[in-house]
Amino acid sequence: MKFLTVCAGGNIRSRAAAYRLMYHHDQDALSASADKQPEETFRMLCAWADRIVIMQPQFVARIPAAARIKVVLCDVGEDNYGSPWHFELQEKVKRFLDIWAKNGFAL
């Protein structure tokens, strides 16, 4: 399955989720920025993905309307982590993805 993970900058929260999806769940995953990704590129990534994981509720507004059916929220809160490897961030993402994976990443 192909996953797009989305946060404000595309480097910390969404990177943590993409890493876990790739290396712990054997899925194809890319991270993206809700704020900095060029519109055309972001639309292409949303079309490519089977599932779009947003890291805070407000990022859904950036997802093209036709792709919103693919959106799942992994709400890890504001980016106060500083690194995708931050222990608390990794634990939150792990808990969410482990449960979701048991359900076959169903929407």
PAGU-131800 format. One record per atom (N, C-alpha, C, O): z, y, x. Coordinates in pm, whole numbers, plus 50000, padded with zeros to 5 digits. Example, Ala and Ser with C-alpha at 12.3 -4.5 7.8 and 13.67 -1.06 7.14 Angstrom:
residues 2
507804943151319
507804955051230
507804967051320
508464966851424
507084977551285
507144989451367
507875000351290
508045011451341
end
This chain:
residues 107
500004988350084
500005000050000
500005012450090
500545012150200
499405023350042
499305035750118
500265046150059
500245048749939
501105051750145
502115061450104
501885074850172
501555075450291
502055085650096
502115099050150
503525104050124
503985104050010
504215108250229
505555113650214
505475128650237
504805133250330
506165136450151
505995150950152
507335158150157
508235155350078
507455167350252
508585176550258
508025190350296
506815192150300
508875199850322
508405213450349
507515214350472
506415219950466
507975208950584
507215210050708
506455197650749
505565198450833
506785186250690
506105173850722
506565167150851
505915157950899
507685171850907
508105166751037
509485160151041
509775152851136
510325162450943
511665156850951
511915147250835
511915135050856
512125152250715
512465143550603
511325133950569
511535121950555
510115139350556
508985130650523
508635121350639
508175110150618
508845125950761
508595117450879
509565105750880
509175094550914
510835108250844
511835097450837
511405086850737
511515074950763
510915091250621
510485081850517
509225074250561
509145062050542
508265081250619
507035074550664
507355064250772
506805053250770
508235067650864
508625058250969
509225045550908
508835034450945
510155047150816
510805035450753
509795027050675
509845014750679
508895033750605
507865026250532
506995018150626
506665006650597
506625023950739
505745016950834
506475005950909
505974994650917
507635008950963
508274999751057
509334990750996
509774981351061
509744993350873
510734984750808
510194977950683
510754968050635
509064983350631
508494977550508
507014973850525
506364969750429
506484975350647
505104971550679
504064977950586
503134971250542
504224990750557
503304998050471
502555008550554
502995012450661
501435012950502
500645023650563
501215036850511
501255038950390
501655045750598
502305058050554
501975069850645
501885068450767
501805081350583
501595094050652
502555104350595
502885103850477
502995113550679
503835124550630
502985137250623
502025138850698
503365146150530
502605158550511
503555169950475
504675167850430
503055182050496
503795194150466
503385199950332
502195202250307
504345202350246
504075209050118
503775223850140
503105230050058
504265229450249
504115243850274
502985247450370
502405258250358
502675238750465
501765242650574
500445235050579
499545239050652
500315224250503
499095216350504
497975224250437
498185229750328
496785225050497
495665231650429
495385224850294
495495212650283
495035232650193
494835227650056
493865215850051
494165205649987
492735217050116
491725206450113
492265193550175
492055182650121
492955194750285
493525183050351
494605176750263
494665164450250
495445184950204
496535179850120
495975172349999
496485161849962
494935177749938
494305171149823
493715157649864
493835147849791
493075157349979
492495144950029
493585134550053
493415122850019
494695138550112
495805129350137
496395124150006
496725112249996
496545132849908
497075128649777
496135118749709
496595109249645
494835120849723
493865111549665
493895098149738
493745087649675
494085098349868
494135086249950
495335077449915
495215065149913
496455083449887
497715076049871
497785068449738
497295072949635
498425056549746
498765049049625
500075054249565
500255054249443
500975058649653
502275064249613
502515076849693
502185077449812
503095086949628
503445099549695
504955101149681
505475102149570
505635101549793
507095102749795
507445117149831
507165121749942
508055124249736
508485137949764
509985137649796
510735129849738
510385146149889
511745145749941
512695155449871
513895155449898
512155163849782
512935172649695
512105175149571
510875175149578
512755177449455
512015178949329
510965190049329
509915188549267
511225201149397
510305212449390
508945209649452
507985216949426
508825199249534
507555196249598
506515190749500
505325190349533
506935186449383
505985181349285
504985192149243
503855189049208
505385204649248
504495215649210
503285216549304
502235221649264
503415211749425
502315212249524
501335200649506
500205201349555
501745190149435
500895178449417
499835181649311
500175186749204
498555178649339
497515180949237
497855173549108
498375162349112
497565179648995
497935173948864
497475159448847
498225151248795
496275156348891
495745142748875
496505132448958
496475120548926
497185136749063
497915127449151
499395126349116
500095118049175
499875134449024
501315134448992
501795121248934
502995118348938
500895113248881
501265100048829
501755090848941
502425080848915
501415094049064
501785085949181
503115090249243
503585083749336
503725100949195
504885107049259
506185099649229
506465095849115
506955097949335
508315092449327
509215101849408
508835106549514
510405104349357
511345113349423
512375105549504
513075096949451
512455108749632
513515103949721
514275116549762
514035122049869
515185121049677
515855133949697
516925132949805
518025128149781
516585137749924
517525137750035
518135151550057
518895153550152
517785161049970
518355174449980
517615183250079
516565179750133
518215194950102
517655204850195
517555199050336
518285189750371
516655204750415
516495200250553
517565206550641
517375217350698
518685199650650
519765203750739
519955193450849
521005193050913
518955185150871
519105173650960
518675176551103
519305171751197
517605184351122
517165187951256
516315177451325
515655180551424
516325165251275
515575154351337
515325143351234
516185140851149
514175136751241
513945125551149
514865113751179
514985104651097
515505113851293
516375102651333
517855105251302
518715097151336
518145116351237
519525119651199
520105108151117
519465103351024
521305103751152
521925091951090
522015093150938
521645083850866
522495104550887
522675106250743
521325105850670
521215099550565
520315112450726
518975112250667
518425097950666
517905093450564
518535091150777
518035077350784
518725068250682
518085059750621
520025070150665
520765061950568
520325064750424
520175055450344
520115077350390
519665080850255
518285075050228
518045069250122
517375076650323
516025071450307
516045056050300
515345050150218
516835049950385
516945035250386
517415030050252
516815020750197
518495035750198
519015031250068
517945032149960
517735022649884
517275043549953
516245045449851
515105035449868
514725028749772
514555034449988
513385025950010
513705011149996
512875003649946
514885006950038
515244992850024
515294988649878
514824977849842
515864997149794
515924994049650
514524994349589
514164985349513
513755004449622
512405005849568
511524994149612
510724989049533
511664989949737
510864978649788
511164965849711
510254957949687
512424963849673
512774951849596
512054951649462
511854940949404
511664963349412
510914964449286
509414965349311
508654969149222
508984961849433
507574961849465
506934975649471
505734977149452
507764985549497
507304999549501
506625003649371
505665011349370
507154998349261
506595001549128
506895015849090
507905021649130
506005021449012
506205035148963
507085035148842
507375045748786
end
